[in-house]
């Protein structure tokens, strides 16, 4: 029997799912707050997260931010590599929750390609400079 394309796809990696009574070994977002994180880089990661594709299945329902308790979405998003809850951009943007560096670099690489295609990204001396609105 031949494998389908779906069988050949690597599984999505979960990011931004937090500890609860059912998942006590998952991370606590408060442990990942980085108030010294560069505002521009943080905003680029938040834009990447907010721009994910809606996952094609139902989720467990609405979630609440574990830090400020505001309603925080009910969908799951993906880029084909990672899967995350809709509200993850809120954690990054509003609470400076810094994801592991491998994910930050993945997001910045993705944003680099996207912004280069749209003309919103320029390079200055090897650094990144973006024309994005950033409340700094």
C-alpha positions as CSV (number, residue, x, y, z in Angstrom):
1,X,0.0,0.0,0.0
2,X,1.3,3.4,-0.9
3,X,1.7,6.1,1.7
4,X,-0.4,9.2,1.2
5,X,1.1,12.7,1.2
6,X,-0.4,13.3,4.6
7,X,1.5,10.2,5.9
8,X,4.8,11.7,4.7
9,X,4.3,15.1,6.3
10,X,6.2,15.6,9.6
11,X,3.9,16.2,12.6
12,X,3.3,19.8,13.6
13,X,5.2,20.9,16.7
14,X,3.1,22.5,19.5
15,X,4.1,25.9,20.8
16,X,2.4,28.2,23.2
17,X,0.4,25.7,25.1
18,X,0.6,26.2,28.8
19,X,0.4,24.2,32.0
20,X,-2.9,23.3,33.5
21,X,-4.4,20.7,35.7
22,X,-4.4,18.3,32.7
23,X,-0.9,19.3,31.5
24,X,1.1,20.1,34.6
25,X,4.5,19.5,32.8
26,X,3.8,22.1,30.1
27,X,5.5,25.5,30.6
28,X,4.0,28.5,32.6
29,X,4.0,31.7,30.4
30,X,5.1,33.7,33.5
31,X,8.4,31.8,33.4
32,X,9.1,33.0,29.9
33,X,8.5,36.8,30.4
34,X,11.5,38.8,29.1
35,X,11.1,42.5,29.7
36,X,14.4,43.2,28.1
37,X,13.4,41.6,24.7
38,X,13.9,44.0,21.8
39,X,10.6,45.6,21.0
40,X,11.0,45.4,17.2
41,X,11.9,41.7,17.3
42,X,9.1,41.0,19.7
43,X,6.6,42.8,17.4
44,X,7.9,40.8,14.3
45,X,7.3,37.5,16.2
46,X,3.8,38.7,17.2
47,X,3.0,39.6,13.6
48,X,4.2,36.2,12.5
49,X,2.1,34.4,15.1
50,X,-1.1,36.5,14.3
51,X,-0.6,35.7,10.6
52,X,-0.8,31.9,10.9
53,X,-3.2,29.8,8.9
54,X,-6.3,28.6,10.7
55,X,-6.0,24.9,11.5
56,X,-8.8,22.9,9.7
57,X,-10.4,21.4,12.8
58,X,-12.3,22.3,15.9
59,X,-10.6,23.3,19.1
60,X,-11.4,22.9,22.7
61,X,-13.1,26.3,22.9
62,X,-12.3,29.8,24.1
63,X,-9.2,30.3,26.2
64,X,-8.3,32.9,28.8
65,X,-4.9,34.6,29.1
66,X,-3.0,33.0,32.0
67,X,-1.5,36.4,32.8
68,X,-4.2,39.0,32.5
69,X,-7.3,36.8,32.3
70,X,-8.7,38.5,29.1
71,X,-10.4,36.4,26.5
72,X,-7.7,35.1,24.2
73,X,-9.3,33.3,21.2
74,X,-10.5,29.9,20.4
75,X,-8.7,28.9,17.2
76,X,-5.4,27.2,16.5
77,X,-3.0,28.5,13.9
78,X,-0.2,27.0,11.9
79,X,2.6,27.7,9.5
80,X,3.0,24.1,8.4
81,X,5.8,23.5,10.9
82,X,4.3,24.7,14.2
83,X,0.8,24.7,15.7
84,X,-0.2,27.3,18.3
85,X,-3.3,28.8,20.0
86,X,-4.7,31.9,18.4
87,X,-3.9,34.0,21.5
88,X,-0.1,33.3,21.5
89,X,0.6,36.6,19.7
90,X,-1.1,38.4,22.7
91,X,1.3,36.7,25.1
92,X,4.3,37.8,23.0
93,X,3.0,41.4,22.2
94,X,1.4,42.3,25.5
95,X,3.3,40.4,28.1
96,X,6.7,40.0,26.5
97,X,6.5,36.2,26.7
98,X,9.6,35.1,24.8
99,X,9.4,31.8,23.1
100,X,12.4,29.5,22.8
101,X,15.1,30.9,20.5
102,X,14.7,28.2,17.8
103,X,11.1,29.4,17.4
104,X,12.0,33.1,17.5
105,X,14.6,32.5,14.8
106,X,12.1,30.5,12.7
107,X,9.6,33.3,13.0
108,X,12.2,36.0,12.0
109,X,13.3,33.9,9.0
110,X,9.7,33.6,7.9
111,X,9.1,37.3,8.4
112,X,12.4,38.1,6.5
113,X,11.1,36.3,3.4
114,X,7.6,37.7,3.7
115,X,8.7,41.3,4.2
116,X,11.3,41.1,1.5
117,X,8.5,40.0,-1.0
118,X,6.3,42.9,0.1
119,X,9.0,45.5,0.2
120,X,8.5,46.2,3.9
121,X,12.0,44.9,5.0
122,X,15.3,46.5,4.5
123,X,18.8,45.5,5.7
124,X,21.2,47.9,7.3
125,X,24.6,46.6,8.1
126,X,23.4,43.0,8.4
127,X,20.8,44.0,11.0
128,X,17.1,43.9,10.6
129,X,15.0,47.0,10.1
130,X,11.3,46.7,9.6
131,X,8.5,49.1,8.7
132,X,6.1,47.8,11.2
133,X,4.1,49.7,13.8
134,X,5.7,49.1,17.1
135,X,4.4,50.6,20.4
136,X,7.7,51.0,22.1
